[in-house]
């Protein structure tokens, strides 16, 4: 089985294929880009390096309305009582807002907790005094989030692309090869890896290195595109989750869980990201079927955008999201 797709925007002109191993069902990109091509695929303008994603570093809403302050108080109650962040400072609010938030949390706490796990799947359970490492930290948004939640935080990436706020927060970012970090650091209680495993040349070796970096009973949280998703099947080579040739591996739930199990991890939670790429995939498919230069502006109309957002929220609830979210415990001892 193979699927052809053009190279990523800004990358070298090429045709890449997604091949599938018949015995194990694992999908991978062929041919793989050379080191020189790879360097061109990750320029300074690469999306995850930009400031635009810093909104993901916020725990609470910045709005000053009463509604936002009530929502912030409810979030704080959930984070403190359900996630275990007992020392998290409360967001600023009046005494009346705090009383109302506390009153609403009592009957709604369980429902609010499930809602937060859905909308904020990257927030880990708290661990007092815990050390966390974000692998492939990009602009550093998740580093700032973990820091604000009380974690002792470090980052890792091939090069430091973090924004000044990360450096101002005193967060160290390790660069170079992951295997080098293993030799000089470790004992992390939490390692996070958001849309990174599909980029690495050897996912199995990467997971082995992460396992060595984790403390006993350490937690690994990762997210990867799901190549068996409904969107991938519907849009085929136009699905943005393939992102060829940057993505070297293409995981299904089965292959992702099997790889984690074989490398000494026990999956304790599986979920789906509610952030979908349906408009982008639809726009790409439309451009391929219409005249050159078509930009898909019709998607900016409120009605189709509302429909796509609605579908995007329903798919993960139905277990058919575009990205798999897995939480796994380090199993056994070295």
Backbone torsions as a table, in degrees:
resi	resn	phi	psi	omega
1	UNK	NA	132.3	173.6
2	UNK	-145.0	153.4	-179.3
3	UNK	-134.2	125.8	-178.4
4	UNK	-95.4	143.4	177.0
5	UNK	-151.1	148.7	178.5
6	UNK	-70.7	165.7	178.7
7	UNK	-65.9	163.1	-179.4
8	UNK	-65.8	153.3	179.3
9	UNK	-58.9	131.6	-179.3
10	UNK	86.2	-8.9	-179.8
11	UNK	-94.1	-177.8	-179.8
12	UNK	-66.3	146.9	177.2
13	UNK	-69.8	119.6	-177.0
14	UNK	-165.6	164.2	172.0
15	UNK	-112.0	122.6	178.2
16	UNK	-109.1	154.3	-179.9
17	UNK	-123.3	145.5	171.2
18	UNK	-102.2	110.8	-179.6
19	UNK	-99.9	154.4	-179.5
20	UNK	-124.1	127.4	177.0
21	UNK	-75.5	121.1	-176.7
22	UNK	-63.9	-44.5	-178.2
23	UNK	-64.8	-38.4	-172.7
24	UNK	-114.4	-6.7	177.4
25	UNK	71.3	8.6	179.9
26	UNK	-75.8	137.1	-179.9
27	UNK	-106.3	142.6	-178.3
28	UNK	-149.7	159.9	-178.2
29	UNK	-87.5	136.9	177.7
30	UNK	-143.9	135.1	-7.1
31	UNK	-77.0	158.9	178.6
32	UNK	-82.4	147.3	179.1
33	UNK	-67.5	148.3	176.5
34	UNK	-72.1	165.9	176.4
35	UNK	-54.8	-37.7	179.5
36	UNK	-66.5	-42.4	178.3
37	UNK	-65.3	-40.3	-179.3
38	UNK	-59.9	-42.2	179.6
39	UNK	-59.7	-36.5	179.9
40	UNK	-74.7	-20.8	-178.9
41	UNK	-78.3	-14.2	-178.5
42	UNK	-124.9	65.0	179.2
43	UNK	-73.8	175.2	178.3
44	UNK	-62.0	-22.1	-179.6
45	UNK	-86.2	2.2	-180.0
46	UNK	-58.1	134.1	-172.1
47	UNK	-48.3	-51.9	-177.5
48	UNK	-63.4	-12.4	177.5
49	UNK	-87.5	-7.9	-172.1
50	UNK	-88.9	162.7	-177.2
51	UNK	-71.6	-17.7	-172.8
52	UNK	-56.4	-29.1	-177.7
53	UNK	-85.7	7.4	-176.3
54	UNK	-68.9	-12.8	176.6
55	UNK	-60.5	-25.2	178.4
56	UNK	-71.7	-4.6	179.9
57	UNK	-89.5	-6.2	-176.0
58	UNK	-91.1	137.2	174.7
59	UNK	-89.3	-41.4	-175.5
60	UNK	-116.2	157.9	176.5
61	UNK	-66.7	145.8	178.0
62	UNK	-88.8	-12.1	-178.0
63	UNK	-60.5	148.8	-177.6
64	UNK	-101.0	6.4	-179.0
65	UNK	-73.0	158.7	178.4
66	UNK	-60.8	-38.9	179.2
67	UNK	-60.5	-45.3	179.7
68	UNK	-65.3	-37.7	-179.7
69	UNK	-68.1	-36.2	175.7
70	UNK	-65.8	-43.9	177.6
71	UNK	-60.4	-40.9	178.8
72	UNK	-63.0	-42.0	179.0
73	UNK	-63.7	-40.8	178.1
74	UNK	-64.0	-42.4	176.4
75	UNK	-59.2	-44.6	-178.5
76	UNK	-61.9	-42.7	178.5
77	UNK	-60.3	-43.6	-179.7
78	UNK	-66.3	-46.0	-179.6
79	UNK	-62.3	-37.9	-177.9
80	UNK	-75.2	-45.1	-171.8
81	UNK	-94.3	-27.8	-176.2
82	UNK	-104.9	-32.4	179.7
83	UNK	-92.8	-19.7	178.8
84	UNK	93.0	17.9	178.2
85	UNK	-92.4	69.6	-174.3
86	UNK	-65.9	-25.9	-177.0
87	UNK	-97.9	8.8	-179.0
88	UNK	-68.8	124.1	179.8
89	UNK	-62.7	140.9	179.7
90	UNK	-73.5	148.8	176.7
91	UNK	-70.2	151.7	-179.0
92	UNK	-65.0	134.4	178.7
93	UNK	-167.7	163.9	177.7
94	UNK	-75.8	163.5	179.1
95	UNK	-61.4	-36.0	-179.6
96	UNK	-66.0	-42.8	178.0
97	UNK	-63.1	-42.3	179.6
98	UNK	-62.3	-42.7	179.4
99	UNK	-63.7	-42.6	-180.0
100	UNK	-65.1	-43.2	178.7
101	UNK	-61.3	-44.1	179.3
102	UNK	-63.9	-38.3	-180.0
103	UNK	-65.7	-42.1	180.0
104	UNK	-69.3	-32.6	-177.0
105	UNK	-67.0	-31.3	-175.4
106	UNK	-57.5	-51.8	179.4
107	UNK	-84.1	-19.4	-172.3
108	UNK	-107.2	4.3	-173.4
109	UNK	-54.6	-46.9	-179.2
110	UNK	-63.8	-42.8	178.9
111	UNK	-65.5	-41.9	179.2
112	UNK	-65.1	-36.6	178.3
113	UNK	-63.5	-44.2	178.4
114	UNK	-65.2	-37.4	178.2
115	UNK	-65.1	-40.8	179.7
116	UNK	-68.2	-37.5	177.7
117	UNK	-64.6	-28.8	178.2
118	UNK	-78.0	-49.3	-175.9
119	UNK	-81.0	-23.7	-179.3
120	UNK	-128.4	61.1	-175.5
121	UNK	-65.7	-15.0	-177.9
122	UNK	-88.2	-1.9	175.2
123	UNK	-81.8	119.4	-178.9
124	UNK	-84.1	164.5	170.4
125	UNK	-65.6	143.1	-177.1
126	UNK	-70.2	151.5	174.4
127	UNK	-144.3	103.0	-175.2
128	UNK	-52.1	128.1	-179.8
129	UNK	72.5	13.8	-174.9
130	UNK	-72.7	148.6	176.3
131	UNK	-102.3	133.3	-177.5
132	UNK	-128.1	145.8	177.3
133	UNK	-128.7	126.5	174.6
134	UNK	-103.8	114.8	-177.0
135	UNK	-92.3	128.7	-173.8
136	UNK	74.5	49.7	-167.6
137	UNK	-73.2	-13.1	175.5
138	UNK	55.7	-126.8	-177.7
139	UNK	-75.4	-9.9	175.0
140	UNK	94.2	11.1	-178.0
141	UNK	-58.1	-44.2	-177.4
142	UNK	-71.1	-29.8	175.1
143	UNK	-60.4	-44.3	179.9
144	UNK	-65.4	-38.8	177.9
145	UNK	-61.0	-49.2	-179.3
146	UNK	-63.3	-39.3	178.4
147	UNK	-61.0	-43.3	-179.1
148	UNK	-69.3	-23.2	176.3
149	UNK	-83.3	-9.6	176.1
150	UNK	108.6	5.7	178.8
151	UNK	-78.0	150.7	167.4
152	UNK	-85.1	113.7	-162.0
153	UNK	-115.1	144.8	168.9
154	UNK	-140.9	157.6	178.9
155	UNK	-122.8	164.0	175.0
156	UNK	-143.1	137.3	173.0
157	UNK	-160.5	167.4	179.6
158	UNK	-63.9	-31.9	175.1
159	UNK	-147.1	158.0	-176.8
160	UNK	-84.6	108.0	177.9
161	UNK	-113.3	16.2	-176.2
162	UNK	-70.5	154.9	-179.2
163	UNK	-80.8	164.2	-177.9
164	UNK	-56.4	-30.8	-179.7
165	UNK	-59.8	-32.7	179.4
166	UNK	-68.2	-46.1	178.5
167	UNK	-65.3	-38.0	178.8
168	UNK	-64.5	-27.9	178.8
169	UNK	-80.7	-1.3	178.8
170	UNK	74.6	25.4	-178.8
171	UNK	-90.2	128.1	179.9
172	UNK	-87.6	137.0	176.6
173	UNK	-117.8	118.5	177.2
174	UNK	-84.3	142.0	179.1
175	UNK	-129.1	165.6	179.0
176	UNK	110.7	-138.9	-179.5
177	UNK	-97.5	140.4	-178.4
178	UNK	-61.5	-34.6	-179.7
179	UNK	-63.4	-30.9	177.4
180	UNK	-69.2	-35.6	178.3
181	UNK	-65.4	-35.8	179.7
182	UNK	-58.1	-35.7	-176.0
183	UNK	-76.8	-15.6	-176.6
184	UNK	-126.1	0.6	179.4
185	UNK	-147.4	170.2	179.4
186	UNK	161.3	-170.4	179.8
187	UNK	71.8	27.0	179.5
188	UNK	-79.5	135.4	177.3
189	UNK	-81.2	-21.6	-177.6
190	UNK	-144.9	133.4	170.5
191	UNK	-126.0	129.3	177.0
192	UNK	-114.6	149.3	-175.0
193	UNK	-152.2	96.5	-173.8
194	UNK	-101.8	111.0	177.5
195	UNK	53.6	51.9	179.5
196	UNK	-122.8	-39.1	-173.1
197	UNK	-59.5	-30.8	179.8
198	UNK	-72.3	-13.8	-178.5
199	UNK	-91.9	-21.3	-170.8
200	UNK	-81.3	151.4	-176.3
201	UNK	-69.5	-33.4	-176.6
202	UNK	-134.2	88.5	-178.4
203	UNK	-58.4	-36.4	-178.5
204	UNK	-65.1	-45.6	178.7
205	UNK	-65.6	-36.1	178.1
206	UNK	-62.7	-44.0	178.9
207	UNK	-65.2	-34.5	176.9
208	UNK	-64.0	-41.2	178.4
209	UNK	-65.8	-41.2	179.1
210	UNK	-63.7	-38.1	179.4
211	UNK	-63.5	-38.1	178.3
212	UNK	-69.6	-27.4	178.7
213	UNK	-78.5	-20.8	-177.6
214	UNK	-79.8	144.8	171.4
215	UNK	-73.6	163.8	173.5
216	UNK	-54.9	137.2	-177.0
217	UNK	64.2	21.6	176.0
218	UNK	-70.3	159.8	-175.2
219	UNK	-115.4	135.1	173.5
220	UNK	-113.4	126.5	175.3
221	UNK	-119.2	127.0	-179.7
222	UNK	-142.5	160.2	178.0
223	UNK	-139.9	134.4	179.0
224	UNK	-139.6	152.9	174.2
225	UNK	-62.2	146.9	180.0
226	UNK	-101.7	108.8	-177.2
227	UNK	-74.6	-6.4	175.3
228	UNK	-102.3	9.5	-177.2
229	UNK	-68.4	160.5	177.9
230	UNK	-60.1	-40.0	-180.0
231	UNK	-63.9	-40.4	179.1
232	UNK	-63.3	-40.0	179.1
233	UNK	-71.0	-36.1	-177.2
234	UNK	-71.8	-43.9	-174.1
235	UNK	-95.4	-12.4	177.4
236	UNK	56.3	-129.8	-175.5
237	UNK	-67.2	-11.9	179.3
238	UNK	-89.3	-3.4	179.6
239	UNK	-67.2	125.6	-175.2
240	UNK	-69.0	-17.7	-180.0
241	UNK	-65.7	-17.7	176.9
242	UNK	-74.5	-39.4	176.2
243	UNK	40.3	54.7	-179.6
244	UNK	-78.9	145.3	-0.2
245	UNK	-95.9	16.0	-179.5
246	UNK	-64.5	-41.7	179.6
247	UNK	-81.9	119.2	-177.0
248	UNK	-93.8	-26.1	179.0
249	UNK	-124.9	149.8	-177.0
250	UNK	-133.2	109.3	-169.4
251	UNK	-96.1	144.2	164.0
252	UNK	-104.5	171.9	176.4
253	UNK	-58.4	-42.7	-177.2
254	UNK	-63.4	-48.3	-175.9
255	UNK	-72.8	-33.2	178.8
256	UNK	-67.5	-46.8	-179.5
257	UNK	-66.4	-39.0	179.9
258	UNK	-64.1	-41.8	179.5
259	UNK	-63.8	-42.8	177.6
260	UNK	-61.9	-43.7	180.0
261	UNK	-62.2	-44.0	-178.1
262	UNK	-68.1	-23.0	-179.3
263	UNK	-101.9	19.0	170.1
264	UNK	89.5	27.9	177.5
265	UNK	-120.4	144.4	175.8
266	UNK	-112.1	114.2	-179.6
267	UNK	-70.2	124.3	-179.3
268	UNK	-110.7	-12.7	178.4
269	UNK	-153.3	136.5	176.2
270	UNK	-129.0	132.8	178.8
271	UNK	-146.7	-171.8	-177.8
272	UNK	-133.6	141.4	175.3
273	UNK	-73.2	134.8	178.5
274	UNK	-84.2	-8.1	177.7
275	UNK	-80.5	111.0	-174.4
276	UNK	-107.8	161.1	179.8
277	UNK	-116.9	30.6	-177.8
278	UNK	-60.2	-46.1	179.6
279	UNK	-60.2	-41.4	-178.9
280	UNK	-66.1	-42.2	179.4
281	UNK	-66.7	-41.1	179.4
282	UNK	-65.4	-40.5	178.3
283	UNK	-64.1	-41.1	179.2
284	UNK	-64.7	-43.1	179.3
285	UNK	-65.1	-39.1	-180.0
286	UNK	-65.3	-42.6	178.9
287	UNK	-61.6	-35.6	-178.9
288	UNK	-71.4	-19.9	-175.7
289	UNK	-105.7	-2.2	-178.5
290	UNK	-124.2	-170.0	-175.3
291	UNK	-64.6	150.7	177.5
292	UNK	-58.8	142.4	177.7
293	UNK	90.9	-4.7	177.5
294	UNK	-63.4	131.9	-173.3
295	UNK	-109.6	2.6	176.2
296	UNK	67.5	31.3	-177.5
297	UNK	-64.0	-21.8	180.0
298	UNK	-59.8	-23.2	179.3
299	UNK	-68.6	-16.0	178.6
300	UNK	-77.6	-10.5	177.8
301	UNK	-66.2	138.0	-175.1
302	UNK	-56.5	-36.9	-174.7
303	UNK	-66.6	-55.1	179.1
304	UNK	-63.8	-33.8	179.4
305	UNK	-67.2	-39.6	176.9
306	UNK	-62.9	-43.7	179.9
307	UNK	-62.7	-42.6	179.9
308	UNK	-66.2	-39.0	177.4
309	UNK	-64.4	-40.5	179.4
310	UNK	-62.2	-46.3	178.2
311	UNK	-62.4	-40.6	179.8
312	UNK	-60.5	-32.9	177.3
313	UNK	-79.3	-32.1	-177.7
314	UNK	-74.8	-34.5	-176.3
315	UNK	-59.0	-50.8	179.4
316	UNK	-65.0	-32.4	177.2
317	UNK	-64.4	-27.4	178.4
318	UNK	-92.3	7.0	-179.2
319	UNK	73.7	30.3	-177.0
320	UNK	-133.4	33.6	-179.8
321	UNK	-70.2	169.0	-177.9
322	UNK	-84.2	-16.0	-179.6
323	UNK	-133.0	135.8	179.4
324	UNK	-90.7	133.9	177.0
325	UNK	-115.0	119.8	-176.9
326	UNK	-124.5	135.5	172.4
327	UNK	-115.8	128.6	-174.8
328	UNK	-136.6	147.3	176.3
329	UNK	-99.1	143.6	172.9
330	UNK	-66.7	128.4	-175.0
331	UNK	-103.5	136.4	175.0
332	UNK	72.2	-161.7	-178.4
333	UNK	-126.9	164.8	179.5
334	UNK	-66.8	NA	NA
